[in-house]
Amino acid sequence: MSPFTVTVRLAGINDSNVNYTGRVEVLYKGKWGKICRDEWDMNDVKVVCRQLGFRSALAEFIGIDTKEANLSVVMSKVNCDGTEPDWESCKRGDDNCVDDTGAQAMCEPSKLATEIS
């Protein structure tokens, strides 16, 4: 793996049955970190959810306290257009972050249709 490869996950929810929502974290240069919430939007969430294998994106902020003091912000000013195949394809800006909460996402669970029917 290249030191510039980015891997993404959702974390910060203390429920092992909930894997479709949470703080967006990226493995960047060998360390897990947060994405700055500044300029975060649904286009960014669409790409994250798609990369994680979910059917679609539902929300860009879930309003749950997912602060993690031990994780630093490693990216900010994320700018996906929503059509990128993976997170690595999105443009990113500087690491100057105002909101330390971190970006959040809620994806539509892939198994939702089978649970309802």
DRENBAMAR-828212 format. One record per residue: residue in one letter; y, z, x of N, C-alpha, C in turn. Coordinates in pm, 1 decimal. Atoms other than C-alpha are relative to their C-alpha. Layout:
REM residues N
ATOM:res:nc2:nc3:nc1:cac2:cac3:cac1:cc2:cc3:cc1
ATOM:A:Y:Z:X:Y:Z:X:Y:Z:X
...
REM end
This chain:
REM residues 117
ATOM:res:nc2:nc3:nc1:cac2:cac3:cac1:cc2:cc3:cc1
ATOM:M:-117.8:0.0:83.9:0.0:0.0:0.0:124.1:0.0:88.4
ATOM:S:-126.8:7.7:-71.6:341.1:-95.4:131.2:83.2:124.7:-26.6
ATOM:P:-83.7:-116.9:25.0:590.7:190.8:175.3:103.5:-26.5:-108.0
ATOM:F:-97.3:32.3:103.3:809.3:7.2:-77.1:-65.2:-30.5:-134.2
ATOM:T:69.6:18.9:126.2:542.7:-25.5:-349.2:37.7:113.3:-95.1
ATOM:V:-37.8:-99.0:100.0:639.6:152.8:-669.7:-109.9:10.8:-103.9
ATOM:T:96.3:-28.0:105.3:388.7:312.8:-904.9:69.2:90.7:-99.5
ATOM:V:-70.0:-74.0:104.7:494.7:466.3:-1236.5:-97.4:85.1:-81.4
ATOM:R:79.1:-85.4:89.1:367.7:750.1:-1459.2:95.2:75.9:-92.3
ATOM:L:-73.3:-87.2:91.2:480.0:968.6:-1750.6:-48.7:141.8:22.0
ATOM:A:37.1:-138.5:-31.5:486.1:1344.2:-1685.3:97.0:96.5:-67.4
ATOM:G:-92.2:-102.9:47.2:645.2:1672.1:-1786.7:-30.6:57.9:-135.8
ATOM:I:39.9:-52.8:129.9:477.3:1728.8:-2124.0:-123.2:86.3:22.2
ATOM:N:110.2:-93.8:-23.8:249.8:2031.8:-2121.2:-105.7:-7.2:-109.6
ATOM:D:106.4:20.5:97.4:-15.9:1886.3:-2351.0:-87.9:-112.4:53.4
ATOM:S:89.6:99.3:-61.6:-313.9:1706.5:-2199.5:-35.5:-114.3:-94.4
ATOM:N:28.6:107.0:95.6:-358.0:1501.8:-2521.0:115.1:-98.4:-15.0
ATOM:V:-118.0:86.1:13.4:-10.4:1348.2:-2490.3:23.9:-70.1:133.7
ATOM:N:-18.9:76.7:-123.5:-10.2:1075.5:-2225.9:94.8:-117.5:-20.3
ATOM:Y:-81.3:115.8:34.8:227.8:833.1:-2397.6:149.8:29.0:-0.5
ATOM:T:-141.9:-33.9:-1.5:558.2:1015.8:-2356.8:28.4:100.8:111.0
ATOM:G:-38.0:-97.1:-102.3:747.6:1215.0:-2096.7:105.6:-52.5:94.5
ATOM:R:-94.0:38.4:-104.9:963.9:1196.6:-1788.2:-63.8:-115.6:77.7
ATOM:V:49.4:112.8:-78.1:929.8:866.8:-1602.7:10.5:37.2:148.0
ATOM:E:3.3:-28.7:-143.2:823.6:926.1:-1243.9:-53.9:-121.4:73.7
ATOM:V:45.1:111.7:-81.4:775.2:672.2:-968.9:-45.7:50.2:136.1
ATOM:L:45.6:-26.3:-135.7:579.7:685.9:-646.3:75.3:-98.4:88.0
ATOM:Y:-89.8:85.1:-77.3:839.5:553.8:-406.3:4.2:49.5:143.7
ATOM:K:5.8:-34.8:-142.4:802.4:549.7:-29.2:-88.6:121.5:24.3
ATOM:G:99.8:-103.2:-22.5:501.3:780.2:-56.7:22.6:132.1:-70.7
ATOM:K:-28.6:-126.4:69.0:658.8:1051.2:-278.4:32.3:-25.7:-146.9
ATOM:W:-34.7:9.4:141.7:677.7:1104.9:-655.0:142.0:50.4:-19.6
ATOM:G:-136.8:-40.4:29.4:1033.3:1124.9:-784.6:43.5:-47.4:-136.7
ATOM:K:-54.6:36.0:130.7:1248.6:1087.7:-1094.0:88.5:-123.3:10.4
ATOM:I:-96.2:108.2:13.7:1451.5:793.3:-1210.9:121.9:57.9:-70.5
ATOM:C:-123.2:-48.6:61.3:1812.6:867.6:-1294.3:12.3:-54.1:-142.7
ATOM:R:-15.7:39.2:140.5:1885.6:858.7:-1667.2:124.7:-84.8:-22.7
ATOM:D:-120.8:82.3:12.5:2224.5:692.7:-1608.7:-39.4:-147.1:-15.7
ATOM:E:23.4:142.2:30.8:2212.9:339.6:-1759.1:-144.1:-32.8:-40.8
ATOM:W:137.6:19.3:46.5:1849.1:389.9:-1872.5:3.7:-50.2:-143.5
ATOM:D:-0.2:50.2:137.1:1772.0:187.1:-2188.5:-138.4:-50.0:-41.4
ATOM:M:129.2:43.1:55.3:1495.9:42.3:-2407.0:-64.3:-113.2:78.7
ATOM:N:59.8:106.4:-80.9:1450.3:-263.8:-2185.7:-79.0:57.7:116.6
ATOM:D:70.9:-66.6:-109.2:1351.3:-31.0:-1901.8:-130.1:62.0:-51.4
ATOM:V:117.5:-64.6:59.5:1111.6:158.8:-2129.3:-106.7:-103.4:-35.5
ATOM:K:96.4:105.8:33.1:949.3:-166.0:-2246.8:-86.0:-35.0:120.8
ATOM:V:73.3:36.8:-121.3:853.1:-249.9:-1889.3:-93.5:112.6:42.4
ATOM:V:83.0:-114.9:-37.7:725.2:101.3:-1812.7:-122.0:9.3:-91.1
ATOM:C:111.6:-10.3:94.9:513.1:112.6:-2129.8:-100.0:-113.2:19.7
ATOM:R:89.4:114.3:-22.5:373.0:-235.6:-2068.1:-82.8:21.4:126.0
ATOM:Q:72.4:-19.8:-125.5:282.1:-149.2:-1708.9:-106.8:107.9:-13.7
ATOM:L:96.3:-107.5:20.6:104.8:166.8:-1826.7:-109.3:-36.0:-101.4
ATOM:G:104.4:46.2:90.7:-101.0:-34.6:-2078.3:21.0:32.8:-146.1
ATOM:F:-27.9:-30.5:140.1:67.9:71.5:-2401.5:48.1:-124.2:-73.3
ATOM:R:-33.0:116.9:81.2:135.5:-166.8:-2690.5:148.0:-29.3:-5.3
ATOM:S:-143.6:23.1:8.3:510.9:-116.4:-2711.1:75.9:127.6:35.6
ATOM:A:-88.2:-112.7:-29.1:806.5:109.8:-2640.6:61.6:49.5:-129.9
ATOM:L:-56.3:-57.9:122.0:933.2:350.1:-2908.6:137.1:65.4:20.6
ATOM:A:-126.5:-70.0:-22.4:1219.8:548.5:-2750.2:29.5:13.0:148.4
ATOM:E:-38.4:-14.5:-139.6:1418.2:575.4:-2429.0:36.6:142.9:37.7
ATOM:F:-26.2:-141.2:-28.5:1491.4:946.8:-2461.6:-66.4:82.3:-108.2
ATOM:I:76.4:-76.2:98.0:1267.3:1201.9:-2628.8:60.8:136.2:-28.3
ATOM:G:-70.9:-124.3:26.8:1501.2:1500.0:-2608.5:-76.2:126.1:33.6
ATOM:I:77.6:-116.9:-40.9:1239.7:1731.5:-2460.0:40.0:34.9:142.6
ATOM:D:-37.0:-43.7:-133.6:1330.4:1937.8:-2156.6:-114.2:-28.3:96.4
ATOM:T:102.4:35.7:-98.2:1130.6:1771.4:-1880.8:55.9:13.6:141.6
ATOM:K:-58.7:-19.0:-133.0:1340.2:1893.1:-1589.8:-104.5:53.5:96.1
ATOM:E:92.0:-43.7:-104.7:1148.5:1942.7:-1270.6:80.9:19.8:126.6
ATOM:A:-85.0:-33.3:-114.0:1335.9:2121.0:-994.6:-55.5:-53.8:131.4
ATOM:N:60.6:42.7:-125.8:1088.6:2009.2:-729.0:1.0:-151.2:19.8
ATOM:L:-4.6:145.6:-12.3:1132.7:1637.8:-799.0:143.7:-46.2:17.1
ATOM:S:-134.1:52.6:-18.4:1433.8:1457.1:-666.1:11.1:-137.1:-66.1
ATOM:V:-26.0:132.9:53.9:1592.6:1145.0:-809.7:-14.1:-98.9:115.4
ATOM:V:22.7:97.9:-105.7:1470.8:847.2:-607.4:53.8:-138.6:-34.0
ATOM:M:-56.4:128.5:42.2:1619.3:560.4:-810.8:103.2:23.7:-108.2
ATOM:S:-97.1:-5.6:108.8:1919.0:502.1:-1032.0:47.6:-141.1:-32.6
ATOM:K:-53.5:127.7:47.9:2096.1:225.1:-1220.9:-108.3:-105.9:-11.0
ATOM:V:111.0:92.2:24.2:1768.3:66.7:-1322.4:47.9:-105.9:-99.2
ATOM:N:-46.8:107.9:85.9:1824.8:-271.4:-1483.1:-112.0:-100.1:-24.7
ATOM:C:104.5:93.1:42.8:1519.5:-430.4:-1644.8:54.6:-81.2:-116.3
ATOM:D:-39.2:76.0:119.0:1568.4:-710.3:-1894.7:-104.7:10.5:-110.0
ATOM:G:104.1:-24.0:100.1:1248.8:-606.2:-2075.1:-115.7:-97.0:6.1
ATOM:T:106.3:100.5:-7.4:1040.3:-910.4:-1984.6:-78.0:5.0:131.0
ATOM:E:68.6:-8.1:-129.0:934.0:-812.3:-1633.4:-145.3:42.5:-19.9
ATOM:P:141.3:-34.0:13.4:556.6:-787.2:-1582.9:-31.5:141.5:46.7
ATOM:D:23.9:-133.6:-52.1:584.0:-458.4:-1395.9:130.3:60.1:50.3
ATOM:W:-116.7:-75.5:-40.5:824.3:-193.2:-1279.1:61.2:-50.5:130.8
ATOM:E:-45.7:45.3:-130.0:846.7:-335.6:-928.8:95.2:-118.8:-9.1
ATOM:S:-82.5:119.1:17.3:1021.3:-646.0:-1066.0:141.6:29.3:-48.4
ATOM:C:-131.7:-35.1:53.0:1322.5:-459.2:-1210.0:101.6:19.9:112.0
ATOM:K:-108.2:-23.5:-95.5:1657.0:-446.8:-1032.9:34.9:148.0:-0.7
ATOM:R:-39.8:-140.1:-12.0:1777.9:-108.5:-907.9:130.7:7.8:76.9
ATOM:G:-126.3:-20.1:-69.1:2111.8:24.7:-790.9:-9.0:111.8:101.1
ATOM:D:-3.4:-108.9:-97.6:2219.5:306.5:-563.6:-63.0:126.6:-56.7
ATOM:D:63.5:-124.8:42.1:2078.2:659.6:-580.2:102.0:107.6:-35.3
ATOM:N:-103.8:-94.3:39.6:2400.6:820.8:-700.0:-19.4:34.4:-147.4
ATOM:C:37.3:-37.0:136.0:2288.6:1010.6:-1011.9:85.3:114.3:-52.2
ATOM:V:-80.5:-104.3:63.6:2502.6:1216.6:-1250.8:-88.2:93.7:-83.6
ATOM:D:84.2:-78.0:91.2:2230.3:1333.6:-1495.6:-134.9:28.6:66.0
ATOM:D:122.6:-37.6:-70.5:1946.0:1525.9:-1327.0:-121.6:15.1:-92.5
ATOM:T:111.8:-12.4:93.0:1729.8:1533.5:-1644.0:-109.7:-99.8:33.4
ATOM:G:96.1:104.7:-30.0:1559.8:1212.3:-1540.0:-25.1:-87.3:-121.4
ATOM:A:29.6:94.5:106.4:1470.3:906.3:-1740.8:-125.3:44.2:-74.9
ATOM:Q:114.9:-34.0:82.8:1227.4:955.3:-2027.6:-43.4:-123.9:-77.8
ATOM:A:51.5:112.3:78.0:1010.6:723.7:-2233.7:-102.7:49.0:-99.9
ATOM:M:107.0:-20.5:97.2:796.7:723.2:-2543.2:-58.2:-136.5:-30.6
ATOM:C:71.0:124.6:24.2:537.6:449.6:-2574.4:-86.4:15.0:-124.9
ATOM:E:92.4:-3.7:113.2:326.3:356.0:-2874.3:-141.0:13.4:55.7
ATOM:P:135.7:-18.2:-53.2:-20.6:493.2:-2804.0:-89.1:-118.5:-35.0
ATOM:S:88.6:115.2:20.4:-274.4:211.4:-2763.4:-103.4:27.0:-108.9
ATOM:K:106.3:-32.8:95.1:-525.4:396.9:-2981.3:53.1:36.3:-137.5
ATOM:L:-61.3:-40.7:126.6:-280.7:459.7:-3267.8:-65.8:-68.1:-120.5
ATOM:A:55.7:74.2:114.4:-426.3:189.1:-3495.8:-138.5:51.0:-37.4
ATOM:T:135.1:-45.3:31.8:-782.6:321.0:-3469.5:0.3:143.8:-52.5
ATOM:E:-6.5:-137.7:49.2:-677.3:683.3:-3532.2:43.5:6.0:-145.5
ATOM:I:-53.8:-1.1:136.2:-494.8:595.1:-3855.0:-101.0:-57.5:-98.7
ATOM:S:89.9:66.6:94.6:-757.0:367.2:-4008.2:-129.1:74.1:-20.8
REM end
